[in-house]
Amino acid sequence: MLYVCMIVVPLSGYTGGGRRRRSRVLKELCSQVHLVTVIVYITLIAIHITAALKHLLVDRDGVF
Protein backbone atom coordinates (compact mmCIF):
# COMPACT_ATOMS: atom_id res chain seq x y z
CA MET A 1 0.00 0.00 0.00
CA LEU A 2 2.88 2.37 0.65
CA TYR A 3 4.11 1.90 -2.91
CA VAL A 4 0.62 2.42 -4.32
CA CYS A 5 0.34 5.68 -2.40
CA MET A 6 3.78 6.77 -3.63
CA ILE A 7 2.48 6.45 -7.18
CA VAL A 8 -1.11 7.67 -6.79
CA VAL A 9 -0.37 10.84 -4.76
CA PRO A 10 1.82 12.60 -7.35
CA LEU A 11 -0.20 11.34 -10.32
CA SER A 12 -3.49 12.55 -8.90
CA GLY A 13 -1.91 15.86 -7.91
CA TYR A 14 -0.42 16.35 -11.35
CA THR A 15 -3.58 15.34 -13.18
CA GLY A 16 -5.76 17.58 -11.05
CA GLY A 17 -3.37 20.51 -11.22
CA GLY A 18 -4.76 23.90 -12.13
CA ARG A 19 -2.43 24.64 -15.03
CA ARG A 20 -4.44 22.77 -17.60
CA ARG A 21 -7.92 23.21 -18.85
CA ARG A 22 -9.77 20.22 -17.56
CA SER A 23 -13.36 19.57 -16.72
CA ARG A 24 -14.40 20.54 -13.23
CA VAL A 25 -15.60 17.02 -12.55
CA LEU A 26 -12.22 15.49 -13.42
CA LYS A 27 -10.38 18.14 -11.44
CA GLU A 28 -12.61 17.59 -8.38
CA LEU A 29 -12.25 13.82 -8.67
CA CYS A 30 -8.46 14.08 -8.82
CA SER A 31 -8.46 16.42 -5.82
CA GLN A 32 -10.57 13.99 -3.80
CA VAL A 33 -8.40 11.02 -4.78
CA HIS A 34 -5.31 13.04 -3.89
CA LEU A 35 -6.66 14.05 -0.47
CA VAL A 36 -7.85 10.57 0.49
CA THR A 37 -4.61 8.98 -0.69
CA VAL A 38 -2.51 11.46 1.29
CA ILE A 39 -4.51 10.68 4.45
CA VAL A 40 -4.07 6.93 3.88
CA TYR A 41 -0.37 7.45 3.14
CA ILE A 42 0.25 9.42 6.36
CA THR A 43 -1.65 6.81 8.36
CA LEU A 44 0.38 3.97 6.84
CA ILE A 45 3.64 5.79 7.57
CA ALA A 46 2.60 6.31 11.20
CA ILE A 47 1.72 2.61 11.54
CA HIS A 48 5.02 1.65 9.91
CA ILE A 49 7.04 3.84 12.30
CA THR A 50 5.09 2.51 15.28
CA ALA A 51 5.74 -1.09 14.24
CA ALA A 52 9.45 -0.37 13.75
CA LEU A 53 9.69 1.17 17.21
CA LYS A 54 7.84 -1.81 18.67
CA HIS A 55 10.45 -4.13 17.17
CA LEU A 56 13.23 -1.94 18.53
CA LEU A 57 11.95 -1.23 22.02
CA VAL A 58 9.48 -3.99 22.94
CA ASP A 59 10.30 -7.14 20.99
CA ARG A 60 14.06 -6.51 20.73
CA ASP A 61 14.18 -9.17 18.02
CA GLY A 62 16.80 -7.57 15.79
CA VAL A 63 14.35 -6.73 13.01
CA PHE A 64 15.02 -3.02 13.41
N, CA, C, O and CB atoms as a CASP TS submission, in Angstrom:
PFRMAT TS
TARGET T0000
AUTHOR 0000-0000-0000
METHOD Language model
MODEL 1
PARENT N/A
ATOM      1  N   MET     1       0.814  -1.193   0.000  1.00  0.00           N
ATOM      2  CA  MET     1       0.000   0.000   0.000  1.00  0.00           C
ATOM      3  C   MET     1       0.860   1.260   0.000  1.00  0.00           C
ATOM      4  O   MET     1       0.486   2.272  -0.592  1.00  0.00           O
ATOM      5  CB  MET     1      -0.927  -0.004   1.195  1.00  0.00           C
ATOM      6  N   LEU     2       2.008   1.195   0.664  1.00  0.00           N
ATOM      7  CA  LEU     2       2.878   2.368   0.653  1.00  0.00           C
ATOM      8  C   LEU     2       3.336   2.695  -0.772  1.00  0.00           C
ATOM      9  O   LEU     2       3.381   3.862  -1.162  1.00  0.00           O
ATOM     10  CB  LEU     2       4.096   2.137   1.566  1.00  0.00           C
ATOM     11  N   TYR     3       3.669   1.672  -1.534  1.00  0.00           N
ATOM     12  CA  TYR     3       4.108   1.901  -2.906  1.00  0.00           C
ATOM     13  C   TYR     3       2.979   2.419  -3.786  1.00  0.00           C
ATOM     14  O   TYR     3       3.205   3.257  -4.658  1.00  0.00           O
ATOM     15  CB  TYR     3       4.672   0.622  -3.493  1.00  0.00           C
ATOM     16  N   VAL     4       1.781   1.931  -3.566  1.00  0.00           N
ATOM     17  CA  VAL     4       0.616   2.420  -4.322  1.00  0.00           C
ATOM     18  C   VAL     4       0.416   3.900  -4.032  1.00  0.00           C
ATOM     19  O   VAL     4       0.184   4.690  -4.948  1.00  0.00           O
ATOM     20  CB  VAL     4      -0.673   1.612  -3.959  1.00  0.00           C
ATOM     21  N   CYS     5       0.504   4.274  -2.775  1.00  0.00           N
ATOM     22  CA  CYS     5       0.344   5.679  -2.405  1.00  0.00           C
ATOM     23  C   CYS     5       1.450   6.546  -3.007  1.00  0.00           C
ATOM     24  O   CYS     5       1.199   7.678  -3.420  1.00  0.00           O
ATOM     25  CB  CYS     5       0.336   5.827  -0.883  1.00  0.00           C
ATOM     26  N   MET     6       2.677   6.012  -3.056  1.00  0.00           N
ATOM     27  CA  MET     6       3.780   6.773  -3.629  1.00  0.00           C
ATOM     28  C   MET     6       3.560   7.061  -5.116  1.00  0.00           C
ATOM     29  O   MET     6       4.110   8.025  -5.648  1.00  0.00           O
ATOM     30  CB  MET     6       5.089   6.020  -3.434  1.00  0.00           C
ATOM     31  N   ILE     7       2.775   6.247  -5.771  1.00  0.00           N
ATOM     32  CA  ILE     7       2.483   6.453  -7.183  1.00  0.00           C
ATOM     33  C   ILE     7       1.222   7.304  -7.369  1.00  0.00           C
ATOM     34  O   ILE     7       1.203   8.211  -8.201  1.00  0.00           O
ATOM     35  CB  ILE     7       2.319   5.103  -7.890  1.00  0.00           C
ATOM     36  N   VAL     8       0.181   7.016  -6.601  1.00  0.00           N
ATOM     37  CA  VAL     8      -1.114   7.672  -6.787  1.00  0.00           C
ATOM     38  C   VAL     8      -1.077   9.140  -6.348  1.00  0.00           C
ATOM     39  O   VAL     8      -1.686   9.981  -7.008  1.00  0.00           O
ATOM     40  CB  VAL     8      -2.196   6.925  -6.008  1.00  0.00           C
ATOM     41  N   VAL     9      -0.388   9.470  -5.264  1.00  0.00           N
ATOM     42  CA  VAL     9      -0.372  10.844  -4.764  1.00  0.00           C
ATOM     43  C   VAL     9       0.165  11.821  -5.809  1.00  0.00           C
ATOM     44  O   VAL     9      -0.525  12.791  -6.120  1.00  0.00           O
ATOM     45  CB  VAL     9       0.468  10.930  -3.493  1.00  0.00           C
ATOM     46  N   PRO    10       1.349  11.618  -6.363  1.00  0.00           N
ATOM     47  CA  PRO    10       1.822  12.596  -7.350  1.00  0.00           C
ATOM     48  C   PRO    10       1.019  12.580  -8.656  1.00  0.00           C
ATOM     49  O   PRO    10       0.810  13.625  -9.270  1.00  0.00           O
ATOM     50  CB  PRO    10       3.279  12.338  -7.658  1.00  0.00           C
ATOM     51  N   LEU    11       0.571  11.394  -9.076  1.00  0.00           N
ATOM     52  CA  LEU    11      -0.202  11.340 -10.320  1.00  0.00           C
ATOM     53  C   LEU    11      -1.534  12.067 -10.191  1.00  0.00           C
ATOM     54  O   LEU    11      -1.931  12.803 -11.095  1.00  0.00           O
ATOM     55  CB  LEU    11      -0.443   9.892 -10.727  1.00  0.00           C
ATOM     56  N   SER    12      -2.216  11.867  -9.090  1.00  0.00           N
ATOM     57  CA  SER    12      -3.492  12.551  -8.905  1.00  0.00           C
ATOM     58  C   SER    12      -3.289  14.052  -8.715  1.00  0.00           C
ATOM     59  O   SER    12      -4.112  14.851  -9.162  1.00  0.00           O
ATOM     60  CB  SER    12      -4.242  11.965  -7.705  1.00  0.00           C
ATOM     61  N   GLY    13      -2.219  14.432  -8.066  1.00  0.00           N
ATOM     62  CA  GLY    13      -1.911  15.856  -7.912  1.00  0.00           C
ATOM     63  C   GLY    13      -1.567  16.511  -9.240  1.00  0.00           C
ATOM     64  O   GLY    13      -1.999  17.630  -9.519  1.00  0.00           O
ATOM     65  N   TYR    14      -0.801  15.824 -10.045  1.00  0.00           N
ATOM     66  CA  TYR    14      -0.416  16.353 -11.348  1.00  0.00           C
ATOM     67  C   TYR    14      -1.619  16.429 -12.288  1.00  0.00           C
ATOM     68  O   TYR    14      -1.805  17.422 -12.991  1.00  0.00           O
ATOM     69  CB  TYR    14       0.685  15.487 -11.969  1.00  0.00           C
ATOM     70  N   THR    15      -2.424  15.385 -12.292  1.00  0.00           N
ATOM     71  CA  THR    15      -3.584  15.338 -13.180  1.00  0.00           C
ATOM     72  C   THR    15      -4.619  16.384 -12.780  1.00  0.00           C
ATOM     73  O   THR    15      -5.264  16.979 -13.643  1.00  0.00           O
ATOM     74  CB  THR    15      -4.213  13.940 -13.165  1.00  0.00           C
ATOM     75  N   GLY    16      -4.779  16.604 -11.509  1.00  0.00           N
ATOM     76  CA  GLY    16      -5.760  17.575 -11.050  1.00  0.00           C
ATOM     77  C   GLY    16      -5.231  18.981 -10.918  1.00  0.00           C
ATOM     78  O   GLY    16      -5.940  19.874 -10.453  1.00  0.00           O
ATOM     79  N   GLY    17      -3.991  19.190 -11.323  1.00  0.00           N
ATOM     80  CA  GLY    17      -3.371  20.508 -11.216  1.00  0.00           C
ATOM     81  C   GLY    17      -4.116  21.566 -11.993  1.00  0.00           C
ATOM     82  O   GLY    17      -4.786  21.266 -12.981  1.00  0.00           O
ATOM     83  N   GLY    18      -4.002  22.806 -11.548  1.00  0.00           N
ATOM     84  CA  GLY    18      -4.757  23.900 -12.133  1.00  0.00           C
ATOM     85  C   GLY    18      -4.167  24.510 -13.385  1.00  0.00           C
ATOM     86  O   GLY    18      -4.743  25.460 -13.914  1.00  0.00           O
ATOM     87  N   ARG    19      -3.077  24.026 -13.873  1.00  0.00           N
ATOM     88  CA  ARG    19      -2.432  24.644 -15.029  1.00  0.00           C
ATOM     89  C   ARG    19      -3.094  24.294 -16.350  1.00  0.00           C
ATOM     90  O   ARG    19      -2.935  25.004 -17.343  1.00  0.00           O
ATOM     91  CB  ARG    19      -0.995  24.242 -15.078  1.00  0.00           C
ATOM     92  N   ARG    20      -3.823  23.215 -16.355  1.00  0.00           N
ATOM     93  CA  ARG    20      -4.437  22.766 -17.599  1.00  0.00           C
ATOM     94  C   ARG    20      -5.929  23.024 -17.571  1.00  0.00           C
ATOM     95  O   ARG    20      -6.549  23.134 -16.513  1.00  0.00           O
ATOM     96  CB  ARG    20      -4.159  21.280 -17.838  1.00  0.00           C
ATOM     97  N   ARG    21      -6.474  23.114 -18.750  1.00  0.00           N
ATOM     98  CA  ARG    21      -7.925  23.213 -18.848  1.00  0.00           C
ATOM     99  C   ARG    21      -8.505  21.815 -18.814  1.00  0.00           C
ATOM    100  O   ARG    21      -8.368  21.038 -19.759  1.00  0.00           O
ATOM    101  CB  ARG    21      -8.357  23.963 -20.137  1.00  0.00           C
ATOM    102  N   ARG    22      -9.133  21.524 -17.743  1.00  0.00           N
ATOM    103  CA  ARG    22      -9.772  20.223 -17.555  1.00  0.00           C
ATOM    104  C   ARG    22     -11.191  20.464 -17.085  1.00  0.00           C
ATOM    105  O   ARG    22     -11.537  21.549 -16.620  1.00  0.00           O
ATOM    106  CB  ARG    22      -8.985  19.334 -16.536  1.00  0.00           C
ATOM    107  N   SER    23     -11.997  19.440 -17.216  1.00  0.00           N
ATOM    108  CA  SER    23     -13.362  19.566 -16.721  1.00  0.00           C
ATOM    109  C   SER    23     -13.341  19.667 -15.207  1.00  0.00           C
ATOM    110  O   SER    23     -12.462  19.125 -14.538  1.00  0.00           O
ATOM    111  CB  SER    23     -14.229  18.371 -17.176  1.00  0.00           C
ATOM    112  N   ARG    24     -14.325  20.371 -14.688  1.00  0.00           N
ATOM    113  CA  ARG    24     -14.396  20.543 -13.231  1.00  0.00           C
ATOM    114  C   ARG    24     -14.582  19.215 -12.527  1.00  0.00           C
ATOM    115  O   ARG    24     -14.057  19.001 -11.435  1.00  0.00           O
ATOM    116  CB  ARG    24     -15.534  21.487 -12.857  1.00  0.00           C
ATOM    117  N   VAL    25     -15.332  18.324 -13.158  1.00  0.00           N
ATOM    118  CA  VAL    25     -15.599  17.019 -12.548  1.00  0.00           C
ATOM    119  C   VAL    25     -14.303  16.235 -12.409  1.00  0.00           C
ATOM    120  O   VAL    25     -14.033  15.661 -11.354  1.00  0.00           O
ATOM    121  CB  VAL    25     -16.626  16.220 -13.383  1.00  0.00           C
ATOM    122  N   LEU    26     -13.498  16.206 -13.470  1.00  0.00           N
ATOM    123  CA  LEU    26     -12.221  15.485 -13.416  1.00  0.00           C
ATOM    124  C   LEU    26     -11.286  16.126 -12.399  1.00  0.00           C
ATOM    125  O   LEU    26     -10.609  15.428 -11.644  1.00  0.00           O
ATOM    126  CB  LEU    26     -11.553  15.456 -14.806  1.00  0.00           C
ATOM    127  N   LYS    27     -11.251  17.441 -12.380  1.00  0.00           N
ATOM    128  CA  LYS    27     -10.380  18.137 -11.439  1.00  0.00           C
ATOM    129  C   LYS    27     -10.805  17.848  -9.990  1.00  0.00           C
ATOM    130  O   LYS    27      -9.958  17.603  -9.131  1.00  0.00           O
ATOM    131  CB  LYS    27     -10.402  19.656 -11.713  1.00  0.00           C
ATOM    132  N   GLU    28     -12.106  17.877  -9.727  1.00  0.00           N
ATOM    133  CA  GLU    28     -12.615  17.589  -8.384  1.00  0.00           C
ATOM    134  C   GLU    28     -12.349  16.139  -7.985  1.00  0.00           C
ATOM    135  O   GLU    28     -11.993  15.856  -6.841  1.00  0.00           O
ATOM    136  CB  GLU    28     -14.114  17.884  -8.312  1.00  0.00           C
ATOM    137  N   LEU    29     -12.524  15.229  -8.936  1.00  0.00           N
ATOM    138  CA  LEU    29     -12.252  13.819  -8.673  1.00  0.00           C
ATOM    139  C   LEU    29     -10.789  13.606  -8.322  1.00  0.00           C
ATOM    140  O   LEU    29     -10.472  12.900  -7.364  1.00  0.00           O
ATOM    141  CB  LEU    29     -12.633  12.964  -9.883  1.00  0.00           C
ATOM    142  N   CYS    30      -9.901  14.211  -9.091  1.00  0.00           N
ATOM    143  CA  CYS    30      -8.462  14.076  -8.818  1.00  0.00           C
ATOM    144  C   CYS    30      -8.098  14.680  -7.467  1.00  0.00           C
ATOM    145  O   CYS    30      -7.255  14.140  -6.750  1.00  0.00           O
ATOM    146  CB  CYS    30      -7.639  14.748  -9.929  1.00  0.00           C
ATOM    147  N   SER    31      -8.732  15.797  -7.118  1.00  0.00           N
ATOM    148  CA  SER    31      -8.465  16.417  -5.823  1.00  0.00           C
ATOM    149  C   SER    31      -8.915  15.512  -4.682  1.00  0.00           C
ATOM    150  O   SER    31      -8.216  15.380  -3.677  1.00  0.00           O
ATOM    151  CB  SER    31      -9.165  17.777  -5.726  1.00  0.00           C
ATOM    152  N   GLN    32     -10.070  14.896  -4.834  1.00  0.00           N
ATOM    153  CA  GLN    32     -10.570  13.995  -3.798  1.00  0.00           C
ATOM    154  C   GLN    32      -9.687  12.750  -3.664  1.00  0.00           C
ATOM    155  O   GLN    32      -9.380  12.312  -2.555  1.00  0.00           O
ATOM    156  CB  GLN    32     -12.011  13.585  -4.108  1.00  0.00           C
ATOM    157  N   VAL    33      -9.287  12.191  -4.800  1.00  0.00           N
ATOM    158  CA  VAL    33      -8.396  11.021  -4.780  1.00  0.00           C
ATOM    159  C   VAL    33      -7.078  11.402  -4.116  1.00  0.00           C
ATOM    160  O   VAL    33      -6.542  10.642  -3.310  1.00  0.00           O
ATOM    161  CB  VAL    33      -8.145  10.480  -6.225  1.00  0.00           C
ATOM    162  N   HIS    34      -6.562  12.568  -4.453  1.00  0.00           N
ATOM    163  CA  HIS    34      -5.308  13.044  -3.888  1.00  0.00           C
ATOM    164  C   HIS    34      -5.430  13.189  -2.370  1.00  0.00           C
ATOM    165  O   HIS    34      -4.562  12.716  -1.637  1.00  0.00           O
ATOM    166  CB  HIS    34      -4.902  14.385  -4.528  1.00  0.00           C
ATOM    167  N   LEU    35      -6.478  13.826  -1.897  1.00  0.00           N
ATOM    168  CA  LEU    35      -6.663  14.052  -0.469  1.00  0.00           C
ATOM    169  C   LEU    35      -6.803  12.741   0.294  1.00  0.00           C
ATOM    170  O   LEU    35      -6.145  12.548   1.317  1.00  0.00           O
ATOM    171  CB  LEU    35      -7.885  14.923  -0.230  1.00  0.00           C
ATOM    172  N   VAL    36      -7.640  11.850  -0.184  1.00  0.00           N
ATOM    173  CA  VAL    36      -7.852  10.573   0.495  1.00  0.00           C
ATOM    174  C   VAL    36      -6.561   9.753   0.507  1.00  0.00           C
ATOM    175  O   VAL    36      -6.223   9.133   1.515  1.00  0.00           O
ATOM    176  CB  VAL    36      -8.986   9.778  -0.189  1.00  0.00           C
ATOM    177  N   THR    37      -5.852   9.754  -0.605  1.00  0.00           N
ATOM    178  CA  THR    37      -4.610   8.980  -0.688  1.00  0.00           C
ATOM    179  C   THR    37      -3.545   9.538   0.249  1.00  0.00           C
ATOM    180  O   THR    37      -2.794   8.776   0.859  1.00  0.00           O
ATOM    181  CB  THR    37      -4.085   8.967  -2.125  1.00  0.00           C
ATOM    182  N   VAL    38      -3.475  10.853   0.366  1.00  0.00           N
ATOM    183  CA  VAL    38      -2.508  11.459   1.291  1.00  0.00           C
ATOM    184  C   VAL    38      -2.833  11.064   2.731  1.00  0.00           C
ATOM    185  O   VAL    38      -1.929  10.754   3.508  1.00  0.00           O
ATOM    186  CB  VAL    38      -2.506  13.003   1.147  1.00  0.00           C
ATOM    187  N   ILE    39      -4.112  11.073   3.089  1.00  0.00           N
ATOM    188  CA  ILE    39      -4.507  10.678   4.448  1.00  0.00           C
ATOM    189  C   ILE    39      -4.145   9.213   4.706  1.00  0.00           C
ATOM    190  O   ILE    39      -3.618   8.877   5.766  1.00  0.00           O
ATOM    191  CB  ILE    39      -6.029  10.900   4.661  1.00  0.00           C
ATOM    192  N   VAL    40      -4.426   8.353   3.742  1.00  0.00           N
ATOM    193  CA  VAL    40      -4.071   6.934   3.878  1.00  0.00           C
ATOM    194  C   VAL    40      -2.553   6.780   3.984  1.00  0.00           C
ATOM    195  O   VAL    40      -2.059   6.001   4.799  1.00  0.00           O
ATOM    196  CB  VAL    40      -4.614   6.112   2.674  1.00  0.00           C
ATOM    197  N   TYR    41      -1.829   7.516   3.168  1.00  0.00           N
ATOM    198  CA  TYR    41      -0.366   7.449   3.145  1.00  0.00           C
ATOM    199  C   TYR    41       0.225   7.854   4.501  1.00  0.00           C
ATOM    200  O   TYR    41       1.096   7.163   5.031  1.00  0.00           O
ATOM    201  CB  TYR    41       0.194   8.356   2.029  1.00  0.00           C
ATOM    202  N   ILE    42      -0.246   8.968   5.059  1.00  0.00           N
ATOM    203  CA  ILE    42       0.250   9.420   6.355  1.00  0.00           C
ATOM    204  C   ILE    42      -0.075   8.402   7.446  1.00  0.00           C
ATOM    205  O   ILE    42       0.746   8.145   8.327  1.00  0.00           O
ATOM    206  CB  ILE    42      -0.349  10.787   6.711  1.00  0.00           C
ATOM    207  N   THR    43      -1.262   7.830   7.382  1.00  0.00           N
ATOM    208  CA  THR    43      -1.649   6.813   8.359  1.00  0.00           C
ATOM    209  C   THR    43      -0.748   5.586   8.249  1.00  0.00           C
ATOM    210  O   THR    43      -0.292   5.054   9.261  1.00  0.00           O
ATOM    211  CB  THR    43      -3.120   6.411   8.163  1.00  0.00           C
ATOM    212  N   LEU    44      -0.494   5.139   7.026  1.00  0.00           N
ATOM    213  CA  LEU    44       0.378   3.970   6.839  1.00  0.00           C
ATOM    214  C   LEU    44       1.802   4.237   7.326  1.00  0.00           C
ATOM    215  O   LEU    44       2.440   3.355   7.900  1.00  0.00           O
ATOM    216  CB  LEU    44       0.406   3.564   5.363  1.00  0.00           C
ATOM    217  N   ILE    45       2.293   5.441   7.099  1.00  0.00           N
ATOM    218  CA  ILE    45       3.639   5.795   7.567  1.00  0.00           C
ATOM    219  C   ILE    45       3.680   5.771   9.092  1.00  0.00           C
ATOM    220  O   ILE    45       4.636   5.266   9.682  1.00  0.00           O
ATOM    221  CB  ILE    45       4.059   7.194   7.036  1.00  0.00           C
ATOM    222  N   ALA    46       2.646   6.315   9.729  1.00  0.00           N
ATOM    223  CA  ALA    46       2.598   6.310  11.197  1.00  0.00           C
ATOM    224  C   ALA    46       2.556   4.884  11.742  1.00  0.00           C
ATOM    225  O   ALA    46       3.227   4.577  12.727  1.00  0.00           O
ATOM    226  CB  ALA    46       1.375   7.099  11.696  1.00  0.00           C
ATOM    227  N   ILE    47       1.778   4.019  11.112  1.00  0.00           N
ATOM    228  CA  ILE    47       1.716   2.610  11.536  1.00  0.00           C
ATOM    229  C   ILE    47       3.072   1.939  11.331  1.00  0.00           C
ATOM    230  O   ILE    47       3.518   1.163  12.176  1.00  0.00           O
ATOM    231  CB  ILE    47       0.614   1.844  10.750  1.00  0.00           C
ATOM    232  N   HIS    48       3.720   2.235  10.219  1.00  0.00           N
ATOM    233  CA  HIS    48       5.021   1.650   9.910  1.00  0.00           C
ATOM    234  C   HIS    48       6.068   2.072  10.946  1.00  0.00           C
ATOM    235  O   HIS    48       6.847   1.242  11.415  1.00  0.00           O
ATOM    236  CB  HIS    48       5.470   2.064   8.498  1.00  0.00           C
ATOM    237  N   ILE    49       6.086   3.343  11.296  1.00  0.00           N
ATOM    238  CA  ILE    49       7.036   3.836  12.299  1.00  0.00           C
ATOM    239  C   ILE    49       6.747   3.206  13.658  1.00  0.00           C
ATOM    240  O   ILE    49       7.667   2.804  14.371  1.00  0.00           O
ATOM    241  CB  ILE    49       6.974   5.379  12.401  1.00  0.00           C
ATOM    242  N   THR    50       5.476   3.121  14.010  1.00  0.00           N
ATOM    243  CA  THR    50       5.094   2.506  15.280  1.00  0.00           C
ATOM    244  C   THR    50       5.533   1.049  15.354  1.00  0.00           C
ATOM    245  O   THR    50       6.047   0.599  16.378  1.00  0.00           O
ATOM    246  CB  THR    50       3.589   2.603  15.479  1.00  0.00           C
ATOM    247  N   ALA    51       5.326   0.317  14.265  1.00  0.00           N
ATOM    248  CA  ALA    51       5.735  -1.093  14.239  1.00  0.00           C
ATOM    249  C   ALA    51       7.259  -1.223  14.333  1.00  0.00           C
ATOM    250  O   ALA    51       7.765  -2.126  14.999  1.00  0.00           O
ATOM    251  CB  ALA    51       5.223  -1.779  12.952  1.00  0.00           C
ATOM    252  N   ALA    52       7.985  -0.330  13.670  1.00  0.00           N
ATOM    253  CA  ALA    52       9.448  -0.374  13.748  1.00  0.00           C
ATOM    254  C   ALA    52       9.925  -0.103  15.175  1.00  0.00           C
ATOM    255  O   ALA    52      10.830  -0.773  15.671  1.00  0.00           O
ATOM    256  CB  ALA    52      10.070   0.650  12.776  1.00  0.00           C
ATOM    257  N   LEU    53       9.317   0.873  15.823  1.00  0.00           N
ATOM    258  CA  LEU    53       9.692   1.173  17.209  1.00  0.00           C
ATOM    259  C   LEU    53       9.329   0.028  18.147  1.00  0.00           C
ATOM    260  O   LEU    53      10.048  -0.242  19.109  1.00  0.00           O
ATOM    261  CB  LEU    53       9.014   2.460  17.675  1.00  0.00           C
ATOM    262  N   LYS    54       8.219  -0.643  17.871  1.00  0.00           N
ATOM    263  CA  LYS    54       7.842  -1.808  18.674  1.00  0.00           C
ATOM    264  C   LYS    54       8.915  -2.892  18.566  1.00  0.00           C
ATOM    265  O   LYS    54       9.296  -3.498  19.568  1.00  0.00           O
ATOM    266  CB  LYS    54       6.467  -2.362  18.221  1.00  0.00           C
ATOM    267  N   HIS    55       9.396  -3.131  17.352  1.00  0.00           N
ATOM    268  CA  HIS    55      10.452  -4.135  17.170  1.00  0.00           C
ATOM    269  C   HIS    55      11.728  -3.717  17.907  1.00  0.00           C
ATOM    270  O   HIS    55      12.431  -4.557  18.467  1.00  0.00           O
ATOM    271  CB  HIS    55      10.749  -4.343  15.665  1.00  0.00           C
ATOM    272  N   LEU    56      12.015  -2.431  17.901  1.00  0.00           N
ATOM    273  CA  LEU    56      13.234  -1.944  18.535  1.00  0.00           C
ATOM    274  C   LEU    56      13.143  -1.954  20.052  1.00  0.00           C
ATOM    275  O   LEU    56      14.065  -2.404  20.732  1.00  0.00           O
ATOM    276  CB  LEU    56      13.543  -0.551  18.055  1.00  0.00           C
ATOM    277  N   LEU    57      12.034  -1.458  20.582  1.00  0.00           N
ATOM    278  CA  LEU    57      11.945  -1.231  22.024  1.00  0.00           C
ATOM    279  C   LEU    57      11.243  -2.333  22.806  1.00  0.00           C
ATOM    280  O   LEU    57      11.592  -2.584  23.960  1.00  0.00           O
ATOM    281  CB  LEU    57      11.245   0.044  22.269  1.00  0.00           C
ATOM    282  N   VAL    58      10.267  -2.992  22.205  1.00  0.00           N
ATOM    283  CA  VAL    58       9.484  -3.986  22.938  1.00  0.00           C
ATOM    284  C   VAL    58       9.975  -5.400  22.640  1.00  0.00           C
ATOM    285  O   VAL    58      10.373  -6.134  23.544  1.00  0.00           O
ATOM    286  CB  VAL    58       7.997  -3.860  22.588  1.00  0.00           C
ATOM    287  N   ASP    59       9.942  -5.769  21.370  1.00  0.00           N
ATOM    288  CA  ASP    59      10.305  -7.141  20.991  1.00  0.00           C
ATOM    289  C   ASP    59      11.808  -7.390  21.074  1.00  0.00           C
ATOM    290  O   ASP    59      12.234  -8.490  21.428  1.00  0.00           O
ATOM    291  CB  ASP    59       9.819  -7.438  19.583  1.00  0.00           C
ATOM    292  N   ARG    60      12.603  -6.393  20.755  1.00  0.00           N
ATOM    293  CA  ARG    60      14.063  -6.514  20.726  1.00  0.00           C
ATOM    294  C   ARG    60      14.510  -7.777  19.993  1.00  0.00           C
ATOM    295  O   ARG    60      15.333  -8.554  20.477  1.00  0.00           O
ATOM    296  CB  ARG    60      14.619  -6.516  22.149  1.00  0.00           C
ATOM    297  N   ASP    61      13.924  -7.947  18.794  1.00  0.00           N
ATOM    298  CA  ASP    61      14.180  -9.168  18.021  1.00  0.00           C
ATOM    299  C   ASP    61      15.184  -8.972  16.881  1.00  0.00           C
ATOM    300  O   ASP    61      15.392  -9.875  16.071  1.00  0.00           O
ATOM    301  CB  ASP    61      12.882  -9.685  17.456  1.00  0.00           C
ATOM    302  N   GLY    62      15.792  -7.809  16.823  1.00  0.00           N
ATOM    303  CA  GLY    62      16.800  -7.573  15.793  1.00  0.00           C
ATOM    304  C   GLY    62      16.256  -7.215  14.425  1.00  0.00           C
ATOM    305  O   GLY    62      17.026  -7.051  13.479  1.00  0.00           O
ATOM    306  N   VAL    63      14.951  -7.092  14.302  1.00  0.00           N
ATOM    307  CA  VAL    63      14.353  -6.730  13.013  1.00  0.00           C
ATOM    308  C   VAL    63      14.685  -5.298  12.659  1.00  0.00           C
ATOM    309  O   VAL    63      14.879  -4.976  11.486  1.00  0.00           O
ATOM    310  CB  VAL    63      12.833  -6.926  13.042  1.00  0.00           C
ATOM    311  N   PHE    64      14.752  -4.438  13.652  1.00  0.00           N
ATOM    312  CA  PHE    64      15.018  -3.021  13.406  1.00  0.00           C
ATOM    313  C   PHE    64      16.415  -2.857  12.864  1.00  0.00           C
ATOM    314  O   PHE    64      16.842  -1.736  12.589  1.00  0.00           O
ATOM    315  CB  PHE    64      14.839  -2.190  14.688  1.00  0.00           C
TER
END
